[in-house]
Amino acid sequence: MADGPSQLPVAITFAGLAGEPAPSPSPTAMATEAGEALRAFFEEHPIVEAVQFELALNEAGDDLEYAGGHLLDAAGAPLRDGREAGRAGEAFRKLLRTDPRLAGLPVALVIAMEGIDHTFRIARDATGASRPPGETADPDARAALRERRRLAERDARFDQRDPLPDDDHVA
């Protein structure tokens, strides 16, 4: 096996969704039905911007040796803390276990790609899912919105009500 999954994730698209032609020639264009199932997941969990996962086959290339992944936020960081992140993770695991439209996704990806290990990414935009209120598809605008939120949180924390030392009593 290679030294691990590839460094750059391969973007997954879905035929007939988000501008992808219906009979797509790309090996990473999956069935429309899988994209529709994932679109429902993304719309139900607005904090999730993308799903990134790794698949690795054994040396013979005939069995899955490793599979793992992360849900990512708008900044590309893994979602780990918080109630909503936990709910999204559990909903995604349940979706993969129970939805027949997604059951064959790992196998289809492995067959479509050469090699034995890859990292894949499914973005919210690839499924045609709507954006959370107040957000845009433009990455620069999203970065600006994140920075405004961060500054607003900081301002709320330091609301200028901190006690100031009394400098009038100089000895």
C-alpha positions in Angstrom: 0.0 0.0 0.0 1.2 3.6 -0.5 2.2 5.9 2.3 -1.4 6.9 2.9 -4.3 8.6 1.2 -3.6 11.2 -1.4 -3.0 14.7 -0.1 -5.5 16.5 -2.3 -9.1 15.3 -2.0 -10.9 14.3 -5.2 -14.1 16.3 -5.6 -17.2 14.2 -6.1 -20.0 15.5 -8.3 -23.5 14.1 -9.0 -24.9 13.7 -12.5 -27.7 16.1 -13.1 -27.1 18.2 -10.0 -25.3 21.5 -9.5 -24.6 22.0 -13.2 -23.1 18.6 -13.8 -24.4 17.1 -17.1 -26.8 14.1 -16.6 -24.7 11.5 -18.4 -21.4 12.7 -17.0 -18.2 11.2 -18.4 -16.2 11.9 -15.2 -15.3 8.9 -13.1 -16.1 10.9 -10.0 -19.6 11.8 -11.1 -21.9 9.6 -9.0 -25.6 8.9 -9.5 -28.2 11.6 -9.1 -30.0 9.7 -6.4 -26.9 9.6 -4.1 -26.6 13.4 -4.5 -30.3 13.9 -3.7 -29.9 11.9 -0.5 -26.8 13.9 0.5 -28.6 17.2 -0.4 -31.2 16.4 2.2 -28.4 15.8 4.7 -26.7 19.1 3.9 -30.0 21.1 4.1 -30.8 19.5 7.5 -27.3 20.3 8.9 -26.3 23.8 7.8 -23.0 23.8 9.8 -21.7 21.1 7.4 -20.0 22.5 4.3 -18.4 19.3 3.1 -17.8 15.7 3.8 -14.2 14.4 3.4 -13.4 10.7 3.6 -10.5 8.3 2.8 -10.8 4.9 1.3 -7.9 2.4 1.1 -7.9 -1.0 -0.5 -5.6 -3.9 0.5 -2.5 -4.7 -1.5 -4.5 -7.0 -3.8 -7.0 -4.3 -4.4 -10.0 -6.5 -3.8 -11.1 -5.5 -0.3 -11.6 -2.3 1.6 -8.8 -2.0 4.2 -9.6 1.4 5.7 -12.4 3.9 5.5 -12.7 7.1 7.6 -13.8 10.7 7.3 -14.7 14.0 8.7 -17.5 16.5 8.4 -16.0 19.9 7.6 -17.3 23.5 8.4 -17.1 26.5 6.0 -13.5 27.1 7.0 -12.5 23.5 6.1 -11.9 22.5 9.7 -13.3 19.2 11.0 -16.5 19.5 13.1 -15.8 17.9 16.4 -17.2 19.9 19.3 -20.7 20.8 20.1 -24.1 19.3 20.1 -24.9 20.2 16.4 -21.6 18.6 15.2 -22.5 15.4 17.1 -26.0 15.4 15.7 -24.7 15.9 12.2 -22.1 13.1 12.6 -24.7 10.7 13.9 -27.1 11.6 11.1 -24.4 11.1 8.5 -23.4 7.6 9.9 -27.1 6.6 9.9 -27.6 7.8 6.4 -24.7 5.7 5.1 -25.9 2.6 6.9 -29.6 2.9 6.0 -30.0 4.7 2.7 -29.7 2.3 -0.3 -28.9 5.1 -2.6 -25.5 5.6 -0.8 -24.7 2.0 0.0 -22.7 1.5 -3.2 -20.9 4.9 -3.1 -17.6 3.6 -1.8 -17.5 0.7 -4.2 -18.3 2.9 -7.1 -15.6 5.4 -6.2 -13.0 2.6 -5.8 -13.9 1.1 -9.2 -13.8 4.5 -10.9 -10.4 5.5 -9.6 -7.0 4.0 -10.3 -4.8 3.1 -7.3 -5.7 1.7 -3.9 -6.1 4.8 -1.7 -7.8 8.1 -2.2 -9.2 11.0 -0.3 -12.6 12.3 -1.6 -14.6 15.4 -0.8 -18.3 16.0 -1.3 -19.1 19.7 -1.0 -22.5 21.1 -0.2 -22.6 22.9 -3.6 -22.1 19.6 -5.5 -25.4 18.3 -4.2 -27.4 21.4 -5.1 -28.1 22.0 -1.4 -29.2 25.5 -0.4 -26.9 27.7 1.6 -27.7 28.5 5.2 -29.4 31.9 5.6 -27.0 34.8 5.2 -24.3 32.7 3.5 -23.1 32.8 -0.1 -21.3 30.3 -2.3 -18.4 32.8 -2.8 -15.5 31.7 -0.6 -14.2 35.3 -0.1 -17.7 36.4 1.0 -17.9 33.4 3.4 -14.5 34.3 4.8 -15.6 37.9 5.4 -18.8 36.7 7.1 -16.8 34.4 9.4 -14.5 37.2 10.3 -17.4 39.5 11.1 -19.0 36.9 13.3 -15.7 36.3 15.1 -15.3 40.0 15.7 -18.9 40.4 16.9 -18.3 37.5 19.4 -15.1 39.2 20.5 -16.9 42.5 20.9 -19.6 40.9 23.0 -17.0 39.3 25.2 -15.1 42.6 25.7 -18.0 45.0 25.9 -16.0 47.8 27.4 -17.5 47.2 30.8 -14.2 45.9 32.2 -13.2 47.6 35.5 -10.5 50.1 34.9 -7.8 50.8 37.5 -8.2 54.0 39.4 -5.2 56.1 38.2 -6.2 59.2 40.2 -4.5 57.9 43.4 -0.9 58.4 42.6 1.4 58.3 45.6 
